[in-house]
Amino acid sequence: SKLKMDGVNVTQWLSSLETFTGAFYKKFPDVELRGILQYLTHRLQQGQILELGVLRSLLKTAGGYGFADYGSTASLSQVQLEGRCGSQLLKRETASFGIVEKSNKKASRRLRCVLQKDDLGVTLLILLAQIRFRVMFHVSSSSPKHIKLIGNLYDNCVVVMGLMLEFLTDLSDDSPKKQYHQQEEGENVVNDEVGPSTAIAKYASSLPTLGELHDTYGVDTAVSWMLARPSIRAAMLTMEETKEQCGEENDDDEKKKSSPKETTMPPYFQRFHPDCTDMQKSYTPMLPEKAWEAISP
């Protein structure tokens, strides 16, 4: 059993395994990592979430994202809460009151590379978004869960999803002038063009559209926007940089503005731009018609 006799907390051997896994891959980043991530993916597909602490430990220790992990916001000081509104550096400095844990950049890049390959990281994100409600509403008459265990599993799922999202969209290891463009053969080629970063480009190219997240994969509205927000931000930034490069800001007001499809913006960013027709069709049905009378896209 993976739970103690109280039916709430995980056993000591599983907790120790979680800690060991993160420390091991931080120390030895060249060891094969894809197998354990595939195992966690299959367990999430089966609705099993107790091993999620292993993924959390990998992101915190091997990925160097311990500063982004947190329990209850009630335990954070005012300085820590304000620090979480800033950049990654500010989060690191305020996470443990200035005590910054050393990270292995090679292990972090290795973990990110494995998660980016074959859309494994995005798959885990979607599974985490789907399993949240299953944790709360799935009832088993044979083995009912303690209410405190349900709360712990739900909170753990939300925290890991936030960690994974920040980790996959991290800009620190990327050049600001490079993007990954997908060719017809399916190969990723780096081009020196205007764009936010290779991490954002890979994430956007792997992520389904906002409408697909909500309708096809059954992700609720709030989490769908949460997952798509980095791609939307990157699409808007790429559009502005492209306009500046083309000198469109100096054009007359009477000149018709170019649509996202008429620019050189990559296709995986086009589908996330707010002015894209498909994007507008996807987010309009997410809210009642009366809601759009009070707000604007």
C-alpha positions in Angstrom: 0.0 0.0 0.0 1.2 3.5 -0.8 -0.8 5.1 2.1 -0.3 4.8 5.8 -2.7 3.3 8.2 -4.5 6.7 8.6 -5.4 6.6 4.9 -4.3 10.2 4.4 -0.5 10.4 4.2 1.8 8.5 1.8 4.0 5.8 3.3 7.6 6.6 4.3 9.1 4.4 1.5 7.2 6.4 -1.2 8.2 9.7 0.3 11.8 8.6 0.4 11.6 7.4 -3.2 10.3 10.8 -4.3 13.2 12.6 -2.6 15.8 10.1 -3.9 14.5 10.3 -7.5 14.9 14.1 -7.6 18.3 14.0 -6.0 19.5 11.2 -8.2 18.7 12.8 -11.5 20.1 16.1 -10.3 23.4 14.4 -9.6 23.4 12.1 -12.7 21.5 14.0 -15.4 22.8 11.7 -18.2 20.9 8.7 -16.9 17.8 7.7 -19.0 14.9 9.7 -17.8 12.1 9.2 -20.4 11.1 5.8 -18.9 10.0 7.2 -15.5 8.1 10.0 -17.1 6.3 7.6 -19.4 5.4 5.5 -16.4 4.0 8.6 -14.6 2.0 9.4 -17.8 0.4 6.0 -17.9 -0.4 6.1 -14.2 -2.2 9.4 -14.7 -4.1 8.0 -17.7 -5.3 5.2 -15.3 -6.4 7.8 -12.8 -3.7 7.1 -10.3 -2.2 10.2 -8.7 -0.4 8.9 -5.6 3.0 8.8 -7.5 2.7 12.4 -8.5 5.2 13.4 -5.8 7.9 11.8 -8.0 7.2 14.3 -10.8 7.1 17.1 -8.2 10.5 16.1 -6.9 11.9 15.9 -10.4 10.8 19.5 -11.2 11.9 20.9 -7.8 15.3 19.2 -7.4 16.5 18.1 -10.8 14.7 20.9 -12.6 15.9 23.5 -10.1 12.3 24.8 -9.5 12.1 24.4 -5.8 11.6 28.1 -5.5 8.3 27.9 -7.4 6.9 25.1 -5.2 4.7 26.2 -2.3 2.1 24.7 0.0 -0.6 26.9 1.4 -0.5 30.6 0.6 -1.4 31.2 4.2 2.1 30.1 5.2 3.8 32.7 3.0 4.8 36.1 4.3 3.8 39.3 2.6 7.3 39.7 1.0 7.0 36.1 -0.5 3.5 36.8 -1.8 4.7 40.0 -3.5 7.8 38.2 -4.8 5.7 35.7 -6.6 4.3 38.5 -8.8 7.8 39.3 -10.2 10.4 37.6 -12.3 12.0 34.2 -11.8 15.0 35.9 -10.1 12.7 37.7 -7.6 10.9 34.4 -6.9 14.2 32.7 -6.2 15.4 35.5 -3.9 12.1 35.6 -1.9 11.2 32.0 -1.8 13.4 31.0 1.2 14.2 34.5 2.6 17.2 35.0 0.3 18.6 31.4 0.6 19.0 30.3 -3.0 19.6 26.6 -3.5 22.2 25.8 -6.2 20.7 24.1 -9.2 22.3 21.8 -11.8 21.7 23.6 -15.2 22.6 20.5 -17.1 20.0 18.4 -15.3 17.4 21.2 -15.8 18.1 21.4 -19.5 18.0 17.6 -19.8 14.7 17.3 -18.0 13.2 20.1 -20.2 14.5 18.5 -23.3 12.9 15.1 -22.5 9.6 16.8 -21.6 9.6 18.8 -24.9 10.2 15.7 -27.0 7.1 14.1 -28.5 4.9 16.6 -26.6 5.4 14.6 -23.3 5.3 17.7 -21.1 2.1 19.1 -22.7 0.5 15.6 -22.4 1.3 15.6 -18.7 -0.2 19.0 -18.3 -3.5 18.0 -20.0 -3.7 14.8 -17.9 -3.2 16.9 -14.7 -5.9 19.3 -15.8 -8.3 16.4 -16.5 -7.6 14.4 -13.3 -8.3 17.3 -10.9 -12.0 16.9 -11.1 -11.8 13.1 -11.1 -10.0 13.3 -7.8 -12.9 15.3 -6.3 -16.0 13.7 -7.9 -14.9 10.1 -8.6 -16.6 8.0 -5.9 -15.6 4.4 -5.3 -17.9 2.4 -3.0 -15.3 -0.3 -2.5 -12.6 2.0 -1.2 -13.9 5.4 -0.2 -11.3 8.1 0.2 -10.8 10.3 3.3 -11.9 13.9 2.8 -8.5 15.1 3.8 -6.8 12.8 1.3 -8.9 14.2 -1.5 -7.9 17.7 -0.5 -4.2 16.8 -0.4 -4.3 15.1 -3.8 -6.2 18.0 -5.4 -3.7 20.5 -4.0 -0.8 18.4 -5.1 -2.2 18.2 -8.6 -2.7 22.0 -8.8 0.9 22.7 -7.5 2.5 20.2 -9.9 0.5 21.6 -12.8 1.7 25.1 -12.0 5.3 23.9 -11.7 5.2 22.1 -15.0 3.7 25.1 -16.8 6.4 27.4 -15.5 9.1 24.9 -16.2 8.1 24.3 -19.8 7.8 28.1 -20.6 11.0 29.1 -18.8 12.9 31.7 -20.8 16.3 31.6 -18.9 18.0 29.0 -21.1 16.8 30.4 -24.5 18.2 33.0 -26.8 15.6 35.9 -27.3 16.3 35.9 -31.1 15.7 32.3 -31.9 12.6 30.3 -32.7 11.8 26.7 -33.6 10.0 26.4 -36.9 8.4 23.1 -37.9 9.0 21.9 -41.4 6.7 19.6 -43.3 9.0 16.7 -42.5 8.3 17.3 -38.8 11.9 18.3 -37.9 12.6 21.3 -35.7 15.0 23.9 -37.2 16.3 26.9 -35.4 16.0 30.2 -37.3 17.4 33.5 -36.3 14.2 35.5 -36.5 12.1 37.6 -34.2 10.4 35.7 -31.4 10.1 35.3 -27.7 12.1 32.1 -27.1 12.6 28.5 -28.2 10.9 27.2 -25.1 7.7 29.2 -25.8 7.8 28.2 -29.5 8.1 24.5 -28.7 5.3 24.8 -26.1 3.0 26.6 -28.4 3.6 24.2 -31.2 2.8 21.2 -28.9 -0.2 22.7 -27.2 -3.7 22.2 -28.7 -5.7 25.3 -29.4 -7.9 26.9 -26.8 -11.0 25.4 -28.3 -9.6 22.0 -28.4 -8.5 22.1 -24.8 -12.0 23.1 -23.7 -14.1 21.0 -26.1 -12.0 18.0 -27.1 -10.0 17.4 -23.9 -12.7 18.5 -21.4 -10.5 21.0 -19.6 -12.5 23.7 -17.8 -12.4 27.3 -18.9 -10.1 28.7 -16.3 -7.4 26.0 -16.7 -7.7 26.2 -20.5 -6.9 29.9 -20.4 -4.1 29.2 -17.9 -2.4 26.7 -20.2 -2.9 28.9 -23.3 -1.9 32.2 -21.7 1.9 31.8 -22.3 1.3 31.1 -26.0 -1.2 34.0 -26.3 1.3 36.4 -24.7 4.1 35.1 -27.0 1.9 35.5 -30.1 1.1 39.1 -29.2 4.7 39.9 -28.5 5.8 38.3 -31.8 3.2 40.3 -33.6 4.4 43.6 -32.1 8.1 42.8 -32.8 7.2 41.8 -36.4 5.4 45.1 -36.9 8.3 47.1 -35.5 10.7 45.2 -37.8 8.6 45.9 -40.9 8.1 49.5 -40.0 4.4 49.3 -39.7 4.2 51.7 -36.7 5.3 54.6 -39.0 2.5 54.0 -41.5 -0.4 56.4 -41.9 -3.5 55.8 -39.8 -5.5 55.3 -43.0 -3.5 52.3 -44.0 -5.2 49.0 -43.2 -3.6 47.0 -40.5 -2.4 43.6 -41.3 -4.1 40.6 -39.8 -2.1 37.8 -38.1 -2.3 35.6 -41.1 -0.7 38.3 -43.3 2.4 38.6 -41.2 5.4 36.3 -41.0 4.4 35.1 -37.6 4.8 31.3 -37.3 1.6 29.2 -37.6 1.7 27.9 -34.1 1.6 31.5 -32.8 -1.1 32.6 -35.3 -3.7 30.2 -33.8 -3.2 31.8 -30.4 -3.3 35.4 -31.4 -6.5 37.1 -30.1 -7.3 38.6 -33.5 -7.2 35.2 -35.2 -10.7 34.2 -36.4 -10.4 30.6 -35.1 -9.3 31.9 -31.7 -12.3 34.2 -31.5 -14.6 31.4 -32.5 -13.2 29.2 -29.7 -13.4 31.6 -26.7 -16.7 33.2 -27.5 -18.9 30.1 -26.6 -17.0 29.7 -23.3 -19.1 32.4 -21.6 -22.8 33.2 -21.8 -23.8 35.9 -24.2 -24.8 38.3 -21.4 -21.2 38.1 -20.1 -19.9 39.5 -23.4 -22.1 42.6 -23.0 -20.1 43.6 -19.9 -16.6 42.6 -21.1 -14.7 42.8 -24.3 -12.2 40.3 -25.8 
